Amino acid sequence: MISMKNLKSSLGLRLLIIGLLSLILLIPSFMIQEIISERETRRDSVIGEISEKWGQKQTIVGPVLTIPYRFYLADRDDPDPIKRYAHFLPEKLDVNGSIAPELRYRGIYEAVLYNSRMSVSGNFSLLTPGSLGIPLQDFMFDEAFMSVGISDMTGIKEAIEVRWNEELYMAEPGIETTDVVSSGVTISPGVEAGRSYSFAFDLDLNGSTGLLFSPVGEETSVQLKSDWANPSFSGSFLPAVRAVNDDGFQSEWKVLHLNRNFPQKWNGANKEVASTTFGVDLLLPVDEYQKTMRTAKYAIMFIALTFLTFFMIELLSGSMIHPVQYLLIGFALLIFYTLLLSISEYVVFGLAYLIAASAIILLITVYSFSVLPDKRKTAIVFGVLTLLYGYLYILLQLQDYALLMGSIGLFTVLACVMYLTRQIDWFEIMGSGESQNAEGASVKQRG
């Protein structure tokens, strides 16, 4: 049982208790991170509900020309051959589109939606299905179809009219085989071996979050423009040309068949086509949950440095602070994160951070004056807290240099502590409170 007399007389015991309190406070800090994750999950769920009715993130695959053929399991006298599919990709594919984004709200949450209008054109070179090792007479040319994979059919806003050479066909929903894509539209123009075909059609498509394409052409060219100023170019290929400013972005991709890992023609399934994509994501300017989570990960550093400040005041001035008072200060530091989370859901993150940090600095400073009735010591606490919260905000803004700046900051703190305690006899001062007071006075005189 730890008596008050032992607690007052042993600085080492108090230091041990402070360390244990710091570790104990990690438990509620992890619980706060769980709350942040829960709120972020709730936000994502609401965005998913909005997108489900408007259109999810869209992935365009194709067009792909598919020709069924008869496959005989045993011999050619089999009366019931199996229908299989040979797939051909275009020689050239050009996509020219624009993305018109808009924000939709449900409660405190917002989702990025868009309407995209695209002109798609290209051509299939001379069809040579015999090169796949399948007898020409086994191909069912009259059942051939061209398919365009669209990941979320909910987003289609207008009928799709396809110009196939000089003829017009209306696209129908659904695809006969899922060898390449699982959803989309098709036309059935009928084809002949040894001929080339051109195509052109327009897409009026709703979606959310982002728009992706598969490089199915032997040469694929995609041009996109939008007035959204926060794009993230994603996928397997980055744009060859891009321009991003406050008025929006323009981007252009050029991908060759040599850049991807699937051929121009094959028979059977090939899921690599739909999984190899590139495009753009429309990011929200500020994700308050990610920033709040990054802030919460510095909780142990804040607790440790604040406790260290109070311990140094104890050590150098002879003042005494009860462990319960340390605990209350630790709880105040943790409440900062819940304040930041709740306020940032209603106002911009920078303002939320200012309000939450100011409230906690004021609370701990006023409490410190009652615990340490000394203006000079209270001013030290106020200055340290202001520096900590200011430094953390700078770290949040410098994502690429956060580790470097954090390491420099910790190095500086350690150097200051080593300098201030350089003449302290730790063996003596850990022994008794009287020695501590005498040493504190001695340090003051030597300082």
Sequence and secondary structure as in RCSB ss.txt:
>XXXX:A:sequence
MISMKNLKSSLGLRLLIIGLLSLILLIPSFMIQEIISERETRRDSVIGEISEKWGQKQTIVGPVLTIPYRFYLAD
RDDPDPIKRYAHFLPEKLDVNGSIAPELRYRGIYEAVLYNSRMSVSGNFSLLTPGSLGIPLQDFMFDEAFMSVGI
SDMTGIKEAIEVRWNEELYMAEPGIETTDVVSSGVTISPGVEAGRSYSFAFDLDLNGSTGLLFSPVGEETSVQLK
SDWANPSFSGSFLPAVRAVNDDGFQSEWKVLHLNRNFPQKWNGANKEVASTTFGVDLLLPVDEYQKTMRTAKYAI
MFIALTFLTFFMIELLSGSMIHPVQYLLIGFALLIFYTLLLSISEYVVFGLAYLIAASAIILLITVYSFSVLPDK
RKTAIVFGVLTLLYGYLYILLQLQDYALLMGSIGLFTVLACVMYLTRQIDWFEIMGSGESQNAEGASVKQRG
>XXXX:A:secstr
   HHHHHH HHHHHHHHHHHHHHTHHHHHHHHHHHHHHHHHHHHHHHHHHHHH   EEEEEEEEEEEEEE SS 
TT SS EEEEEEE  SEEEEEEEEEEEEEEETTEEEEEEEEEEEEEEEE    GGGGT  GGGB GGG EEEEEE
S GGGB S  EEEETTEEEE EE  S  SS SSEEEE     TT  EEEEEEEEEEEESEEEE   SSEEEEEEE
ES S EEEEES   SEEEEETTEEEEEEEEEGGGSSS SEEES  THHHH  EEEEE  S  HHHHHHHHHTTHH
HHHHHHHHHHHHHHHHH     HHHHHHHHHHHHHHHHHHHHHHTTS HHHHHHHHHHHHHHHHHHHHHHHS  H
HHHHHHHHHHHHHHHHHHHHHH STTHHHHHHHHHHHHHHHHHHHTTT  HHHHTT HHHHHHHHHHHHHH 
